[in-house]
Amino acid sequence: MRMTPIAILALATAAAPALAATHTIAPGDGAQERLQEALITAQPGDEVVLGAGRFALEDGLSLDVDNVTVRGAGMNATVLDFTSQKGSGEGLLVTSDKVTLRDFAVENPKGDGIKSKGADDIVYQRVRVTWTGGPKETNGAYGLYPVESTGVLIAECEVSGASDAGIYVGQSKAITVRGNVARFNVAGIEIENSRDALVEANYVTGNTGGILVFDLPSLPVMGGGNTVVRDNLVAGNTTANFAPKGNIVAGVRRGTGVMVMANDGVLIEGNTILDNPTAPVMVVAYPMPFTDTTYNPYPRNVTVGVNRVDAGGTDPQFEGKEQLLAAFGGALPPVLWDGLAQPGTTALRVDPSIKGWTLGLSGQGQGLDVTNIKPGPLQVSAPDGAQVLTGYGAPASLEARLAT
């Protein structure tokens, strides 16, 4: 059969993938509706381009289309302003895969800044989330909040003012958090109930606690571990805790540098950890009672390698701190361990170049009540080279999506 030119064109058009489209949205009247419409009508491969300026938004936004890029003119040039947000939800909710978010800011959302849930292979790059009124209990909980995802890359972002964690990655795996600035949050960066995470080259300052690696009970995903925390600058985390009461991070003590709780396989090395006056490094068991029989509350295989640290806990947030400081010659050694370990496992190894101390607790669930502690010098093994972590970090395909 001989085909006509029109038939050939129609066949070619049907066989070829749709060309990616660019949806350009400028701030101004109707920006809320125009932007949300673009996020709804975008097709896989499309870009939603936000113009420079301030978008005054009264409701949260959502994206549920795979393989879409949302980009602005820069984290200080394009601002999604939720100061007049009517609801209490996040600023932007992403529930689709292979999304890239780049070069814009979110300010003053009533809830979280940007939440991505079940969104695999997501990239956040040069995104800023700021609560402009400074640290407040009424600020949203999380700035950047990927959860229940495989493949997360957060690079060159800035977050400040979160009443829980500036950058929080929860119940996820294959994660890289690199080159970000987190300041004046309760927790600067938190990796919770997640595996295979790399946290490197971040600047974490002015928070209550700098970098937290937690595992908590009674969550859909548990068993966190295989995490590397390296080459970060963790300095001056001295802001009083402003988390809402009852929040797990409300228990983080002002002046905590890097904290590991109930995780398995964590390496802390190459960091500069200065002016964190409760403890530059803290390794503890989950301190509260729990009923989840599948939960392991103890730290296991935590290695503190060579890091640059200062004198340690010079102004610890502990009852009886005067007596503790006097006992240790004016400053608590840089590494604090609560003394708890799962029988048959090694909780902690520390490079001999860094001194430590133990609370000497005798049982999980005692908390850190001063009446239970029996402080003393830390006596644990040095790393012996056998604890090698592999397979951590985001996939290379996510790195390839970073813009220059």
The 8 nearest C-alpha neighbors of each residue, nearest first, counted from 0:
[[1, 2, 3, 6, 7, 4, 5, 10],
 [0, 2, 3, 4, 6, 7, 5, 10],
 [3, 1, 6, 0, 7, 4, 5, 8],
 [2, 4, 6, 5, 7, 1, 8, 0],
 [5, 3, 7, 6, 8, 2, 9, 1],
 [6, 4, 8, 7, 3, 9, 2, 10],
 [7, 5, 9, 3, 8, 4, 2, 10],
 [6, 8, 4, 10, 5, 9, 11, 3],
 [9, 7, 11, 5, 10, 6, 12, 4],
 [10, 8, 6, 12, 7, 11, 5, 13],
 [9, 11, 7, 13, 8, 12, 6, 14],
 [12, 10, 8, 14, 13, 9, 7, 15],
 [13, 11, 9, 15, 10, 14, 8, 16],
 [12, 14, 10, 11, 15, 9, 16, 8],
 [13, 15, 11, 12, 10, 16, 9, 17],
 [16, 14, 12, 13, 11, 17, 18, 10],
 [17, 15, 18, 14, 13, 12, 19, 11],
 [16, 18, 19, 15, 12, 20, 13, 42],
 [17, 19, 16, 20, 44, 45, 15, 42],
 [20, 18, 45, 44, 17, 21, 43, 42],
 [19, 21, 45, 18, 46, 22, 44, 42],
 [22, 20, 46, 45, 47, 23, 48, 19],
 [21, 23, 47, 48, 46, 37, 24, 20],
 [22, 24, 48, 47, 49, 21, 25, 50],
 [25, 23, 49, 50, 48, 34, 22, 26],
 [24, 26, 50, 49, 27, 23, 30, 51],
 [27, 25, 54, 30, 53, 52, 50, 24],
 [26, 28, 30, 29, 25, 54, 55, 53],
 [29, 27, 30, 26, 31, 55, 54, 25],
 [28, 30, 31, 32, 33, 27, 26, 34],
 [29, 31, 33, 28, 32, 26, 27, 34],
 [30, 32, 29, 34, 56, 33, 35, 57],
 [33, 31, 35, 29, 30, 34, 36, 37],
 [34, 32, 30, 36, 35, 31, 29, 37],
 [33, 35, 37, 36, 31, 32, 30, 24],
 [34, 36, 38, 32, 37, 33, 60, 31],
 [37, 35, 39, 33, 34, 38, 32, 40],
 [36, 38, 34, 40, 35, 39, 41, 33],
 [39, 37, 35, 36, 62, 41, 40, 34],
 [38, 40, 36, 37, 41, 35, 62, 63],
 [39, 41, 37, 38, 36, 42, 64, 35],
 [42, 40, 38, 39, 37, 45, 43, 64],
 [41, 43, 45, 44, 40, 64, 67, 19],
 [44, 42, 66, 65, 45, 67, 64, 41],
 [43, 45, 19, 66, 67, 42, 46, 20],
 [46, 44, 19, 20, 67, 42, 43, 21],
 [45, 47, 68, 21, 67, 69, 48, 22],
 [46, 48, 22, 69, 21, 23, 68, 70],
 [47, 49, 23, 70, 71, 22, 69, 46],
 [50, 48, 71, 24, 70, 23, 25, 47],
 [51, 49, 25, 24, 71, 72, 52, 48],
 [50, 52, 77, 76, 72, 49, 71, 53],
 [53, 51, 77, 76, 26, 78, 50, 54],
 [52, 54, 78, 26, 77, 79, 55, 80],
 [53, 55, 26, 79, 80, 56, 78, 30],
 [56, 54, 80, 53, 81, 79, 57, 30],
 [57, 55, 81, 31, 58, 80, 54, 84],
 [56, 58, 84, 83, 85, 81, 55, 59],
 [59, 57, 84, 56, 85, 86, 60, 81],
 [58, 60, 90, 91, 89, 88, 61, 57],
 [61, 59, 91, 90, 35, 92, 58, 62],
 [60, 62, 92, 91, 93, 63, 59, 38],
 [61, 63, 93, 38, 64, 92, 94, 39],
 [62, 64, 95, 94, 93, 65, 61, 39],
 [65, 63, 95, 62, 43, 67, 42, 66],
 [66, 64, 96, 95, 43, 67, 97, 98],
 [65, 67, 97, 43, 98, 44, 96, 64],
 [68, 66, 98, 45, 44, 43, 65, 46],
 [69, 67, 99, 46, 98, 100, 47, 70],
 [70, 68, 47, 100, 46, 48, 99, 101],
 [71, 69, 101, 48, 102, 100, 49, 68],
 [70, 72, 49, 102, 103, 73, 77, 48],
 [71, 73, 51, 77, 76, 102, 50, 103],
 [74, 72, 102, 76, 103, 75, 71, 77],
 [73, 75, 103, 102, 104, 126, 127, 76],
 [74, 76, 73, 77, 104, 103, 78, 127],
 [75, 77, 73, 51, 72, 74, 52, 78],
 [78, 76, 51, 103, 52, 71, 72, 73],
 [77, 79, 104, 53, 80, 105, 103, 54],
 [78, 80, 105, 54, 104, 53, 106, 81],
 [79, 81, 106, 55, 82, 54, 78, 56],
 [82, 80, 108, 84, 56, 107, 83, 106],
 [81, 83, 107, 84, 80, 108, 106, 56],
 [84, 82, 57, 81, 85, 56, 55, 80],
 [85, 83, 57, 81, 58, 82, 86, 56],
 [84, 86, 57, 58, 83, 87, 109, 81],
 [87, 85, 88, 84, 58, 109, 59, 57],
 [86, 88, 109, 110, 85, 89, 84, 108],
 [89, 87, 110, 86, 109, 59, 90, 111],
 [88, 90, 111, 110, 112, 91, 59, 113],
 [89, 91, 59, 112, 108, 113, 60, 111],
 [92, 90, 60, 113, 61, 89, 59, 114],
 [91, 93, 61, 114, 115, 113, 60, 62],
 [94, 92, 115, 62, 61, 95, 63, 114],
 [93, 95, 63, 118, 116, 115, 117, 62],
 [96, 94, 63, 118, 65, 64, 93, 98],
 [95, 97, 118, 119, 65, 98, 120, 66],
 [98, 96, 66, 120, 121, 65, 119, 99],
 [97, 99, 66, 121, 67, 96, 68, 65],
 [98, 100, 68, 122, 121, 123, 69, 101],
 [101, 99, 123, 69, 70, 68, 122, 124],
 [102, 100, 70, 124, 125, 126, 103, 123],
 [101, 103, 73, 74, 71, 125, 126, 70],
 [104, 102, 74, 71, 77, 73, 126, 78],
 [103, 105, 127, 78, 74, 126, 128, 79],
 [104, 106, 128, 79, 78, 80, 127, 112],
 [105, 107, 129, 80, 128, 130, 81, 108],
 [106, 108, 130, 82, 81, 129, 109, 131],
 [109, 107, 81, 90, 110, 112, 106, 89],
 [108, 110, 87, 139, 88, 107, 84, 89],
 [111, 109, 139, 89, 88, 87, 108, 140],
 [112, 110, 89, 141, 139, 140, 142, 113],
 [111, 113, 142, 90, 89, 108, 143, 128],
 [114, 112, 91, 143, 90, 111, 144, 92],
 [115, 113, 144, 92, 145, 93, 143, 91],
 [114, 116, 93, 145, 118, 92, 94, 144],
 [117, 115, 146, 118, 94, 147, 145, 114],
 [116, 118, 148, 147, 94, 119, 146, 115],
 [117, 119, 96, 95, 116, 94, 148, 115],
 [120, 118, 96, 148, 149, 150, 121, 117],
 [121, 119, 150, 97, 151, 96, 149, 118],
 [120, 122, 98, 97, 151, 119, 99, 118],
 [123, 121, 99, 152, 153, 151, 100, 124],
 [122, 124, 153, 100, 101, 99, 152, 154],
 [125, 123, 101, 154, 126, 155, 156, 153],
 [126, 124, 156, 155, 102, 101, 74, 154],
 [125, 127, 156, 103, 102, 124, 104, 74],
 [128, 126, 104, 157, 156, 74, 158, 105],
 [129, 127, 105, 158, 142, 104, 106, 112],
 [130, 128, 106, 159, 131, 158, 160, 107],
 [129, 131, 107, 160, 132, 106, 133, 159],
 [130, 132, 133, 129, 107, 106, 160, 159],
 [133, 131, 130, 134, 135, 160, 107, 129],
 [132, 134, 160, 131, 130, 135, 183, 159],
 [133, 135, 160, 183, 184, 132, 241, 136],
 [136, 134, 137, 138, 241, 133, 162, 160],
 [135, 137, 241, 242, 138, 243, 162, 134],
 [138, 136, 135, 139, 162, 243, 109, 140],
 [139, 137, 135, 136, 162, 161, 140, 130],
 [140, 138, 110, 111, 109, 161, 162, 141],
 [139, 141, 163, 162, 161, 111, 110, 138],
 [142, 140, 111, 164, 161, 165, 163, 143],
 [141, 143, 112, 165, 128, 111, 166, 161],
 [144, 142, 166, 113, 141, 112, 167, 114],
 [143, 145, 114, 167, 141, 168, 113, 115],
 [146, 144, 115, 168, 114, 116, 143, 169],
 [145, 147, 169, 116, 148, 170, 168, 171],
 [148, 146, 117, 171, 170, 116, 169, 145],
 [149, 147, 171, 117, 119, 118, 146, 150],
 [148, 150, 119, 172, 171, 173, 120, 151],
 [149, 151, 120, 173, 393, 119, 174, 148],
 [152, 150, 174, 121, 120, 393, 122, 175],
 [151, 153, 122, 175, 174, 393, 176, 123],
 [154, 152, 123, 176, 124, 122, 175, 177],
 [153, 155, 124, 177, 178, 156, 179, 176],
 [154, 156, 179, 178, 125, 124, 177, 157],
 [155, 157, 125, 179, 126, 154, 127, 124],
 [158, 156, 127, 180, 179, 181, 128, 126],
 [159, 157, 128, 181, 165, 127, 129, 142],
 [158, 160, 129, 182, 183, 184, 161, 181],
 [159, 161, 134, 184, 130, 183, 133, 129],
 [162, 160, 184, 165, 140, 163, 141, 164],
 [161, 163, 140, 242, 138, 185, 136, 139],
 [162, 164, 140, 185, 161, 141, 242, 186],
 [165, 163, 186, 141, 166, 167, 187, 161],
 [164, 166, 142, 187, 161, 158, 141, 184],
 [167, 165, 188, 143, 164, 142, 189, 144],
 [166, 168, 189, 144, 164, 188, 190, 143],
 [169, 167, 190, 145, 146, 144, 191, 189],
 [168, 170, 146, 191, 171, 192, 193, 190],
 [171, 169, 193, 192, 147, 220, 146, 191],
 [170, 172, 148, 193, 147, 169, 149, 146],
 [171, 173, 194, 149, 195, 193, 174, 150],
 [174, 172, 393, 150, 392, 195, 196, 149],
 [175, 173, 196, 393, 392, 151, 172, 150],
 [174, 176, 197, 392, 152, 393, 196, 198],
 [177, 175, 153, 198, 152, 154, 197, 199],
 [178, 176, 154, 199, 200, 179, 201, 198],
 [177, 179, 201, 155, 200, 154, 199, 180],
 [178, 180, 155, 156, 201, 177, 157, 154],
 [179, 181, 157, 202, 203, 201, 156, 182],
 [182, 180, 203, 187, 158, 157, 159, 165],
 [181, 183, 204, 205, 159, 206, 184, 203],
 [184, 182, 206, 205, 160, 159, 134, 185],
 [183, 185, 160, 161, 206, 186, 182, 187],
 [184, 186, 207, 163, 206, 162, 164, 240],
 [187, 185, 164, 208, 184, 188, 209, 206],
 [186, 188, 209, 181, 165, 184, 164, 206],
 [189, 187, 166, 210, 186, 165, 167, 164],
 [188, 190, 211, 167, 210, 212, 191, 164],
 [191, 189, 212, 168, 167, 169, 211, 193],
 [190, 192, 213, 169, 193, 214, 212, 189],
 [193, 191, 223, 214, 170, 221, 169, 222],
 [192, 194, 223, 170, 171, 191, 172, 169],
 [195, 193, 172, 224, 223, 225, 196, 226],
 [194, 196, 391, 225, 173, 226, 172, 392],
 [197, 195, 174, 226, 392, 391, 194, 175],
 [196, 198, 175, 392, 227, 226, 391, 174],
 [199, 197, 228, 176, 177, 175, 227, 229],
 [198, 200, 229, 177, 230, 231, 201, 228],
 [199, 201, 231, 230, 178, 177, 202, 229],
 [200, 202, 178, 179, 231, 199, 177, 180],
 [203, 201, 180, 232, 231, 233, 179, 204],
 [202, 204, 233, 181, 209, 182, 180, 187],
 [205, 203, 182, 234, 236, 235, 206, 233],
 [204, 206, 236, 183, 182, 235, 238, 237],
 [205, 207, 183, 236, 184, 208, 185, 238],
 [206, 208, 253, 185, 238, 236, 240, 237],
 [209, 207, 255, 186, 206, 256, 236, 254],
 [208, 210, 256, 187, 203, 186, 257, 206],
 [211, 209, 257, 188, 187, 189, 258, 208],
 [212, 210, 189, 258, 257, 259, 213, 188],
 [211, 213, 259, 190, 189, 191, 258, 260],
 [214, 212, 191, 260, 259, 211, 261, 262],
 [213, 215, 192, 261, 191, 223, 262, 260],
 [214, 216, 213, 192, 217, 218, 221, 191],
 [217, 215, 294, 218, 291, 214, 289, 221],
 [218, 216, 291, 219, 215, 294, 221, 290],
 [217, 219, 220, 216, 221, 215, 192, 170],
 [218, 220, 221, 217, 170, 216, 147, 192],
 [221, 219, 170, 218, 192, 222, 193, 147],
 [222, 220, 192, 223, 218, 214, 219, 170],
 [221, 223, 192, 224, 214, 220, 193, 262],
 [224, 222, 192, 193, 194, 262, 214, 221],
 [223, 225, 263, 194, 264, 262, 226, 265],
 [224, 226, 264, 195, 194, 265, 388, 263],
 [227, 225, 196, 265, 195, 224, 197, 266],
 [226, 228, 266, 197, 265, 198, 229, 267],
 [229, 227, 198, 267, 199, 266, 197, 268],
 [230, 228, 199, 268, 269, 270, 231, 267],
 [229, 231, 270, 269, 200, 199, 232, 268],
 [232, 230, 200, 270, 201, 199, 229, 233],
 [233, 231, 271, 202, 270, 234, 272, 203],
 [234, 232, 272, 203, 204, 231, 209, 271],
 [235, 233, 273, 204, 274, 272, 236, 232],
 [234, 236, 274, 204, 205, 237, 275, 273],
 [237, 235, 205, 206, 204, 254, 207, 275],
 [236, 238, 254, 253, 235, 207, 205, 206],
 [239, 237, 207, 206, 205, 236, 253, 240],
 [240, 238, 253, 207, 241, 237, 252, 206],
 [239, 241, 207, 242, 185, 253, 238, 249],
 [242, 240, 136, 135, 239, 162, 185, 243],
 [241, 243, 162, 249, 136, 240, 163, 244],
 [244, 242, 136, 246, 245, 241, 249, 162],
 [243, 245, 246, 249, 242, 247, 241, 250],
 [246, 244, 247, 243, 249, 248, 242, 250],
 [245, 247, 249, 248, 244, 243, 242, 250],
 [248, 246, 249, 250, 245, 251, 244, 242],
 [247, 249, 250, 251, 246, 163, 242, 185],
 [250, 248, 242, 246, 247, 251, 244, 240],
 [249, 251, 248, 247, 252, 246, 240, 245],
 [252, 250, 248, 249, 253, 208, 207, 240],
 [251, 253, 255, 316, 254, 250, 207, 208],
 [254, 252, 207, 237, 239, 255, 240, 238],
 [253, 255, 275, 277, 276, 237, 236, 207],
 [256, 254, 208, 278, 275, 277, 253, 279],
 [255, 257, 279, 209, 275, 280, 208, 233],
 [258, 256, 210, 280, 209, 211, 279, 255],
 [257, 259, 281, 211, 280, 282, 212, 210],
 [260, 258, 212, 282, 211, 213, 281, 283],
 [259, 261, 213, 283, 284, 262, 298, 282],
 [262, 260, 298, 297, 296, 284, 214, 285],
 [263, 261, 298, 224, 223, 260, 214, 299],
 [262, 264, 224, 299, 300, 298, 265, 223],
 [263, 265, 225, 300, 224, 301, 299, 226],
 [266, 264, 301, 226, 225, 227, 302, 263],
 [265, 267, 227, 302, 301, 228, 303, 268],
 [268, 266, 228, 303, 229, 304, 302, 227],
 [269, 267, 304, 229, 306, 305, 270, 303],
 [268, 270, 230, 306, 229, 305, 271, 307],
 [271, 269, 230, 231, 306, 229, 268, 232],
 [270, 272, 307, 232, 308, 306, 233, 231],
 [273, 271, 233, 308, 234, 270, 279, 307],
 [272, 274, 234, 309, 308, 275, 271, 233],
 [275, 273, 235, 234, 276, 236, 272, 309],
 [274, 276, 254, 279, 256, 255, 236, 235],
 [277, 275, 312, 254, 314, 313, 315, 274],
 [315, 276, 278, 312, 254, 255, 316, 314],
 [279, 277, 312, 255, 280, 276, 333, 275],
 [278, 280, 256, 333, 275, 255, 311, 272],
 [281, 279, 257, 334, 278, 256, 258, 335],
 [280, 282, 258, 335, 334, 336, 278, 257],
 [283, 281, 259, 336, 258, 260, 335, 337],
 [284, 282, 260, 337, 336, 259, 298, 281],
 [283, 285, 297, 261, 260, 296, 298, 286],
 [284, 286, 296, 261, 287, 260, 283, 297],
 [287, 285, 366, 364, 284, 363, 365, 288],
 [286, 288, 364, 285, 366, 289, 365, 363],
 [287, 289, 364, 286, 290, 363, 285, 365],
 [290, 288, 291, 287, 216, 292, 364, 294],
 [289, 291, 292, 288, 217, 216, 294, 293],
 [292, 290, 293, 294, 217, 289, 216, 295],
 [291, 293, 294, 290, 295, 289, 216, 217],
 [294, 292, 291, 295, 216, 217, 221, 290],
 [293, 295, 292, 216, 291, 296, 221, 217],
 [294, 296, 297, 293, 261, 222, 216, 292],
 [295, 297, 261, 285, 284, 294, 298, 363],
 [298, 296, 261, 284, 340, 295, 341, 299],
 [297, 299, 261, 262, 346, 284, 260, 263],
 [300, 298, 346, 263, 301, 345, 262, 264],
 [299, 301, 264, 346, 345, 347, 263, 302],
 [300, 302, 265, 347, 264, 299, 346, 266],
 [303, 301, 348, 266, 347, 349, 304, 265],
 [304, 302, 349, 267, 266, 268, 350, 348],
 [305, 303, 268, 350, 267, 302, 349, 306],
 [304, 306, 268, 269, 350, 303, 307, 352],
 [307, 305, 269, 270, 268, 308, 271, 304],
 [306, 308, 271, 272, 270, 305, 309, 269],
 [309, 307, 272, 273, 271, 306, 310, 333],
 [308, 310, 311, 273, 307, 272, 274, 333],
 [309, 311, 330, 333, 332, 308, 312, 313],
 [310, 312, 333, 332, 309, 331, 313, 279],
 [313, 311, 276, 331, 277, 278, 330, 315],
 [312, 314, 330, 276, 311, 315, 331, 329],
 [315, 313, 276, 312, 277, 316, 320, 330],
 [277, 316, 314, 312, 276, 317, 313, 320],
 [315, 317, 277, 252, 253, 314, 318, 320],
 [318, 316, 320, 315, 319, 369, 277, 252],
 [317, 319, 320, 369, 316, 368, 321, 315],
 [318, 320, 321, 322, 317, 323, 369, 324],
 [319, 321, 323, 317, 318, 322, 324, 315],
 [322, 320, 324, 319, 323, 325, 318, 326],
 [321, 323, 325, 320, 324, 319, 326, 327],
 [324, 322, 320, 326, 325, 321, 327, 319],
 [325, 323, 329, 321, 327, 330, 326, 322],
 [324, 326, 322, 328, 323, 329, 327, 321],
 [325, 327, 323, 324, 328, 322, 329, 321],
 [328, 326, 324, 325, 329, 331, 330, 323],
 [327, 329, 325, 326, 330, 324, 331, 323],
 [328, 330, 324, 325, 327, 313, 331, 326],
 [331, 329, 313, 312, 324, 328, 311, 327],
 [330, 332, 312, 311, 327, 324, 333, 313],
 [333, 331, 355, 311, 354, 334, 356, 330],
 [332, 334, 311, 279, 355, 278, 354, 280],
 [335, 333, 355, 280, 332, 281, 356, 354],
 [334, 336, 281, 356, 357, 355, 280, 282],
 [337, 335, 357, 282, 338, 283, 281, 358],
 [336, 338, 358, 283, 357, 339, 360, 359],
 [337, 339, 359, 336, 360, 357, 358, 340],
 [340, 338, 337, 284, 360, 362, 297, 361],
 [341, 339, 346, 297, 342, 298, 338, 345],
 [340, 342, 344, 297, 343, 339, 346, 299],
 [343, 341, 344, 340, 345, 339, 346, 297],
 [342, 344, 341, 345, 340, 346, 299, 300],
 [345, 343, 342, 341, 346, 299, 340, 300],
 [346, 344, 300, 299, 347, 340, 343, 341],
 [345, 347, 299, 300, 298, 340, 301, 344],
 [346, 348, 301, 300, 345, 302, 349, 379],
 [349, 347, 302, 380, 381, 382, 379, 303],
 [350, 348, 303, 381, 302, 304, 351, 382],
 [349, 351, 304, 381, 352, 353, 305, 382],
 [352, 350, 353, 349, 381, 354, 380, 305],
 [351, 353, 350, 354, 305, 349, 306, 304],
 [354, 352, 351, 350, 355, 333, 349, 334],
 [355, 353, 332, 333, 334, 352, 351, 356],
 [356, 354, 334, 332, 377, 333, 335, 376],
 [355, 357, 377, 376, 335, 375, 332, 334],
 [358, 356, 336, 359, 377, 375, 337, 374],
 [357, 359, 374, 337, 372, 373, 360, 338],
 [358, 360, 373, 338, 357, 374, 372, 337],
 [361, 359, 372, 338, 358, 362, 337, 371],
 [360, 362, 359, 339, 363, 338, 371, 365],
 [363, 361, 360, 365, 364, 339, 338, 366],
 [364, 362, 365, 286, 284, 339, 285, 361],
 [363, 365, 287, 286, 288, 366, 362, 285],
 [364, 366, 363, 286, 362, 367, 287, 368],
 [367, 365, 286, 364, 368, 287, 363, 285],
 [366, 368, 369, 365, 371, 372, 286, 337],
 [369, 367, 370, 366, 371, 372, 365, 318],
 [368, 370, 371, 372, 318, 367, 319, 317],
 [369, 371, 368, 372, 367, 373, 318, 319],
 [372, 370, 369, 368, 360, 373, 365, 367],
 [371, 373, 358, 360, 369, 359, 370, 374],
 [372, 374, 359, 358, 375, 360, 371, 357],
 [375, 373, 358, 357, 359, 372, 356, 376],
 [374, 376, 357, 356, 377, 373, 358, 359],
 [375, 377, 356, 357, 355, 378, 374, 354],
 [378, 376, 356, 355, 357, 379, 375, 354],
 [377, 379, 376, 380, 356, 355, 357, 375],
 [380, 378, 348, 377, 381, 347, 349, 346],
 [381, 379, 348, 349, 382, 378, 347, 350],
 [380, 382, 349, 350, 348, 383, 351, 379],
 [383, 381, 348, 384, 350, 349, 380, 302],
 [382, 384, 385, 381, 386, 380, 348, 350],
 [385, 383, 386, 382, 387, 381, 302, 388],
 [384, 386, 383, 387, 382, 388, 300, 302],
 [385, 387, 384, 388, 383, 382, 300, 302],
 [388, 386, 385, 389, 384, 266, 264, 225],
 [389, 387, 225, 386, 390, 264, 391, 226],
 [390, 388, 391, 387, 225, 195, 392, 226],
 [389, 391, 195, 392, 388, 173, 225, 196],
 [392, 390, 195, 196, 389, 197, 173, 226],
 [393, 391, 174, 175, 197, 173, 196, 195],
 [392, 394, 174, 173, 175, 150, 151, 152],
 [395, 393, 396, 397, 150, 392, 173, 398],
 [396, 394, 398, 397, 399, 393, 392, 400],
 [395, 397, 399, 394, 398, 400, 393, 120],
 [398, 396, 399, 400, 395, 394, 122, 152],
 [397, 399, 395, 400, 396, 401, 394, 152],
 [398, 400, 396, 397, 401, 395, 402, 394],
 [401, 399, 397, 398, 402, 396, 122, 99],
 [402, 400, 399, 398, 403, 124, 397, 122],
 [403, 401, 400, 124, 399, 101, 398, 125],
 [402, 401, 400, 124, 399, 125, 155, 398]]
